Amino acid sequence: MNKFAALFSASMLLASTAHAEGFYIGGSFGAGDATLSTDTLFDDPDDRLYLAKGVGGYRINDFLAVEGSLLGASNDDYYDGFDNNVDVSFSAVTTSFLGIIPASENFELFAKAGGYLGESDVGDSFLFFGSGNEEDESGFLWGAGAFIKFGHRNQFAIRLEYEEFDTDAFDDLWTVSAGFQYSF
């Protein structure tokens, strides 16, 4: 009887991975917000960060994926208390695990957790008193999002995502992005 239970369990595990989608790539654009940490010389930024991100990963089964991304974010016009231009940027390489909930054949929700290696740069571009704070970063990231699938075999997807990063230069850094994904 135990052999039957083990065989049944193994077949159920393999059946759950039979619809695994394999490798995928994608890209997205978005915006975010950053609150500077208290040890910088600048006031909190008023404007948004704008970002571009490339994503690649492997879908292990219907409920789990592993992915990596490369992202770059920069501001438009941040101003400190003296109305000097303050340039803010953040770039990172990330790895994360995605837990996926298939809500329907064409719609899935996901939550993600992982880590990143990156660099943050906060700088004052005032002509006479230029100063800055450039820091190599590493830390934790988490997020959530959704896939809206379409195409002949649902190989195309619109990807909507929220991410939050634990950084040293920023007390709070979050991004919202929308993009496109192709599954092989």
Secondary structure in CASP SS format (residue, H / E / C, confidence):
PFRMAT SS
TARGET T0000
AUTHOR 0000-0000-0000
METHOD secondary structure of the structure
MODEL  1
M C 1.00
N H 1.00
K H 1.00
F H 1.00
A H 1.00
A H 1.00
L H 1.00
F H 1.00
S H 1.00
A H 1.00
S H 1.00
M H 1.00
L H 1.00
L H 1.00
A H 1.00
S H 1.00
T H 1.00
A C 1.00
H C 1.00
A C 1.00
E C 1.00
G E 1.00
F E 1.00
Y E 1.00
I E 1.00
G E 1.00
G E 1.00
S E 1.00
F E 1.00
G E 1.00
A E 1.00
G E 1.00
D E 1.00
A E 1.00
T E 1.00
L E 1.00
S C 1.00
T C 1.00
D C 1.00
T C 1.00
L C 1.00
F C 1.00
D C 1.00
D C 1.00
P C 1.00
D C 1.00
D C 1.00
R C 1.00
L E 1.00
Y E 1.00
L E 1.00
A E 1.00
K E 1.00
G E 1.00
V E 1.00
G E 1.00
G E 1.00
Y E 1.00
R E 1.00
I E 1.00
N E 1.00
D C 1.00
F C 1.00
L E 1.00
A E 1.00
V E 1.00
E E 1.00
G E 1.00
S E 1.00
L E 1.00
L E 1.00
G E 1.00
A E 1.00
S E 1.00
N E 1.00
D C 1.00
D C 1.00
Y E 1.00
Y E 1.00
D C 1.00
G C 1.00
F C 1.00
D C 1.00
N C 1.00
N E 1.00
V E 1.00
D E 1.00
V E 1.00
S E 1.00
F E 1.00
S E 1.00
A E 1.00
V E 1.00
T E 1.00
T E 1.00
S E 1.00
F E 1.00
L E 1.00
G E 1.00
I E 1.00
I E 1.00
P E 1.00
A C 1.00
S C 1.00
E C 1.00
N C 1.00
F E 1.00
E E 1.00
L E 1.00
F E 1.00
A E 1.00
K E 1.00
A E 1.00
G E 1.00
G E 1.00
Y E 1.00
L E 1.00
G E 1.00
E E 1.00
S E 1.00
D E 1.00
V E 1.00
G E 1.00
D E 1.00
S C 1.00
F C 1.00
L C 1.00
F C 1.00
F C 1.00
G C 1.00
S E 1.00
G E 1.00
N E 1.00
E E 1.00
E E 1.00
D E 1.00
E E 1.00
S E 1.00
G E 1.00
F E 1.00
L E 1.00
W E 1.00
G E 1.00
A E 1.00
G E 1.00
A E 1.00
F E 1.00
I E 1.00
K E 1.00
F E 1.00
G C 1.00
H C 1.00
R C 1.00
N C 1.00
Q C 1.00
F E 1.00
A E 1.00
I E 1.00
R E 1.00
L E 1.00
E E 1.00
Y E 1.00
E E 1.00
E E 1.00
F E 1.00
D C 1.00
T C 1.00
D C 1.00
A C 1.00
F E 1.00
D E 1.00
D E 1.00
L E 1.00
W E 1.00
T E 1.00
V E 1.00
S E 1.00
A E 1.00
G E 1.00
F E 1.00
Q E 1.00
Y E 1.00
S E 1.00
F C 1.00
END
